[in-house]
Amino acid sequence: MYALTANEAKTQFGDLLLKAQREPVQINRNGKPVAVVMSVEDYQALEDLKLSALQQKIAQATAEEDAGKAVDGDAFFNRLLTDETD
């Protein structure tokens, strides 16, 4: 991944936008990564992956609940607190 300092990103903004169309660009401040600039297509693909993963988790949780594997939230936390103090 290409990297720029925050100052370079500021002074070379047009170049940053062109580079971000080809690959994500990391922005560093004081030697530490603080941001990544990416194309809209890459961002949308990332959001689609996140949505897909969330949908899979929801489907799995629904299947577990339908199979009777769900645990009441209050009972879970009460047991957790009781186990910690024993």
C-alpha positions as CSV (number, residue, x, y, z in Angstrom):
1,M,0.0,0.0,0.0
2,Y,1.3,3.4,-0.9
3,A,1.8,5.8,2.0
4,L,2.0,9.5,2.4
5,T,2.5,11.9,5.4
6,A,-0.5,14.1,6.2
7,N,1.5,17.1,4.9
8,E,2.2,15.3,1.6
9,A,-1.5,14.3,1.3
10,K,-2.4,18.0,1.8
11,T,0.1,19.4,-0.7
12,Q,-0.4,16.5,-3.3
13,F,-4.1,16.1,-2.9
14,G,-4.8,15.6,-6.7
15,D,-2.0,13.0,-6.9
16,L,-3.5,11.3,-3.8
17,L,-6.8,11.0,-5.5
18,L,-5.3,9.5,-8.6
19,K,-3.3,7.0,-6.6
20,A,-6.3,6.0,-4.6
21,Q,-8.1,5.0,-7.8
22,R,-5.5,2.3,-8.3
23,E,-4.9,1.2,-4.7
24,P,-5.7,2.3,-1.1
25,V,-3.3,5.0,0.1
26,Q,-2.3,5.2,3.8
27,I,-2.0,8.6,5.4
28,N,0.5,8.9,8.3
29,R,0.8,11.6,10.9
30,N,3.9,11.6,13.2
31,G,4.9,8.3,11.7
32,K,1.6,6.5,12.6
33,P,-1.2,5.5,10.3
34,V,-4.3,7.7,10.8
35,A,-6.3,7.2,7.6
36,V,-6.7,5.3,4.4
37,V,-8.1,6.8,1.2
38,M,-9.6,4.4,-1.3
39,S,-11.7,4.4,-4.4
40,V,-15.4,4.4,-4.2
41,E,-15.5,1.0,-5.8
42,D,-13.1,-0.5,-3.2
43,Y,-15.1,1.2,-0.4
44,Q,-18.4,-0.2,-1.7
45,A,-16.8,-3.7,-2.0
46,L,-15.7,-3.5,1.6
47,E,-19.1,-2.4,2.8
48,D,-20.7,-5.2,0.8
49,L,-18.4,-7.7,2.6
50,K,-19.3,-6.3,5.9
51,L,-23.0,-6.5,5.1
52,S,-22.6,-10.1,3.9
53,A,-20.8,-11.1,7.1
54,L,-23.4,-9.4,9.3
55,Q,-26.2,-11.2,7.3
56,Q,-24.4,-14.5,7.9
57,K,-24.2,-13.9,11.6
58,I,-27.9,-13.0,11.8
59,A,-28.8,-16.1,9.9
60,Q,-26.7,-18.2,12.2
61,A,-28.2,-16.6,15.3
62,T,-31.7,-17.1,13.9
63,A,-30.9,-20.8,13.2
64,E,-29.5,-21.3,16.7
65,E,-32.6,-19.6,18.3
66,D,-34.9,-21.8,16.2
67,A,-33.0,-24.9,17.3
68,G,-33.5,-23.8,21.0
69,K,-29.8,-23.0,21.5
70,A,-30.5,-19.4,22.5
71,V,-29.8,-18.3,26.1
72,D,-31.8,-15.6,27.9
73,G,-29.6,-12.5,28.2
74,D,-30.4,-11.9,31.9
75,A,-29.7,-15.5,32.8
76,F,-26.4,-15.4,30.9
77,F,-25.1,-12.2,32.6
78,N,-26.3,-13.4,36.0
79,R,-24.4,-16.7,35.5
80,L,-21.4,-14.8,34.3
81,L,-21.4,-12.5,37.3
82,T,-21.9,-15.5,39.7
83,D,-19.1,-17.5,38.1
84,E,-16.7,-14.5,38.4
85,T,-17.3,-14.0,42.1
86,D,-16.9,-17.7,43.1
